[in-house]
Amino acid sequence: MQHSFEQLMDMLVSRLEAAPACASREQAFEQVQSLWLQTHLYFASPEAELRRIRSRRMTESHGWKDLDRDPCYLDPDSGPEVRLYLHRDGSMVIQRMRNGSSQIIFSRLGLQLQA
């Protein structure tokens, strides 16, 4: 099945909106990775892409920046106009950046901040 990056992002955001808040950066990473994998499975992505998603880690060698700061962020390979921010408290933000402007397409507070 053919799919665009926009379709993948739309489904990921929809799944994130339905998912529970996270208590830590690591939990947020695991949630995003799991939901991104589920999204790719839904669209029948090639096995090589599924293996790549499963093998990703929150490390500098896998593209993560500012891991020693809050938040850290990732500019995904497949969508350079999108940036994912993860905060130590589990908060997350997905931002679209195009033509010098930016738009928040998803934002959720960490579990502790939602109380």
QUIVENHU-V787565 format. One record per pair of residues at least 12 apart in sequence whose ideal C-beta (glycine too) atoms are under 10 Angstrom apart, sorted by the first residue. I is the first residue (numbers start at 1). J is the second residue. Records with the same first field share a line. If there is no record, write none. Layout:
I = J ; J
//
This chain:
1 = 42 ; 43 ; 44 ; 45
2 = 43 ; 44
3 = 39 ; 40 ; 42 ; 43 ; 44 ; 45
4 = 43
5 = 76 ; 78 ; 79 ; 80 ; 81 ; 82
6 = 79
7 = 39 ; 42 ; 43
8 = 36 ; 39 ; 40 ; 42 ; 43 ; 45 ; 78 ; 79
9 = 36 ; 39 ; 76 ; 78 ; 79 ; 81 ; 82 ; 94 ; 96 ; 105 ; 106
10 = 39 ; 105
11 = 35 ; 36 ; 38 ; 39 ; 40 ; 42 ; 43
12 = 32 ; 35 ; 36 ; 38 ; 39 ; 40 ; 82 ; 84 ; 94 ; 105 ; 106
13 = 35 ; 39 ; 94 ; 105 ; 106
14 = 35 ; 39 ; 106
15 = 31 ; 32 ; 34 ; 35 ; 36 ; 38 ; 39 ; 42
16 = 28 ; 31 ; 32 ; 35 ; 36 ; 92 ; 94 ; 105 ; 106 ; 107 ; 108
17 = 106 ; 108
18 = 35
19 = 31 ; 32 ; 34 ; 35 ; 108
20 = 90 ; 108 ; 111 ; 114
21 = 89 ; 90 ; 91 ; 92 ; 108 ; 109 ; 110 ; 111 ; 112 ; 113 ; 114 ; 115
22 = 86 ; 87 ; 89 ; 90 ; 91 ; 92 ; 108 ; 109 ; 110 ; 111 ; 112
23 = 89 ; 90 ; 110 ; 111 ; 112
24 = 86 ; 87 ; 88 ; 89 ; 90 ; 110 ; 111 ; 112
25 = 58 ; 67 ; 70 ; 71 ; 72 ; 86 ; 87 ; 88 ; 89 ; 90 ; 91 ; 92 ; 110
26 = 58 ; 86 ; 88 ; 90
27 = 86 ; 90 ; 110 ; 111
28 = 58 ; 71 ; 84 ; 85 ; 86 ; 87 ; 88 ; 89 ; 90 ; 91 ; 92 ; 108 ; 110 ; 111
29 = 56 ; 57 ; 58 ; 64 ; 72 ; 74 ; 84 ; 86 ; 90 ; 92
30 = 58
31 = 86 ; 90 ; 92 ; 108
32 = 56 ; 58 ; 74 ; 84 ; 86 ; 92 ; 94 ; 106
33 = 53 ; 54 ; 55 ; 56 ; 57 ; 58
34 = 53 ; 54
36 = 53 ; 56 ; 76 ; 78 ; 84
37 = 49 ; 50 ; 53 ; 54 ; 56
38 = 53
39 = 53
40 = 52 ; 53 ; 54
41 = 53
49 = 78
52 = 77 ; 78
56 = 74 ; 76
58 = 72 ; 74 ; 86
60 = 72
62 = 74 ; 77
63 = 75 ; 76 ; 77
64 = 84 ; 86
65 = 83
66 = 85
67 = 86
69 = 88
70 = 85 ; 86 ; 87 ; 88 ; 89 ; 91
71 = 84 ; 85 ; 86 ; 87 ; 88 ; 89 ; 91 ; 92 ; 93
72 = 84 ; 85 ; 86 ; 87 ; 88
73 = 85 ; 86 ; 93 ; 95
74 = 86
75 = 97
76 = 94
79 = 94 ; 96
80 = 97
81 = 95 ; 96 ; 97 ; 98 ; 99 ; 102
82 = 94 ; 95 ; 96 ; 97 ; 98 ; 105 ; 106
83 = 95 ; 96 ; 97 ; 102
84 = 106
85 = 104 ; 107
86 = 110
87 = 109 ; 110 ; 113
88 = 110
89 = 109 ; 110 ; 111 ; 112 ; 113
90 = 108 ; 109 ; 110 ; 111 ; 112 ; 113 ; 114
91 = 107 ; 108 ; 109 ; 110 ; 111 ; 112 ; 113 ; 114
92 = 106 ; 107 ; 108 ; 109 ; 110
93 = 105 ; 106 ; 107 ; 108
94 = 106 ; 107 ; 108
95 = 107
//
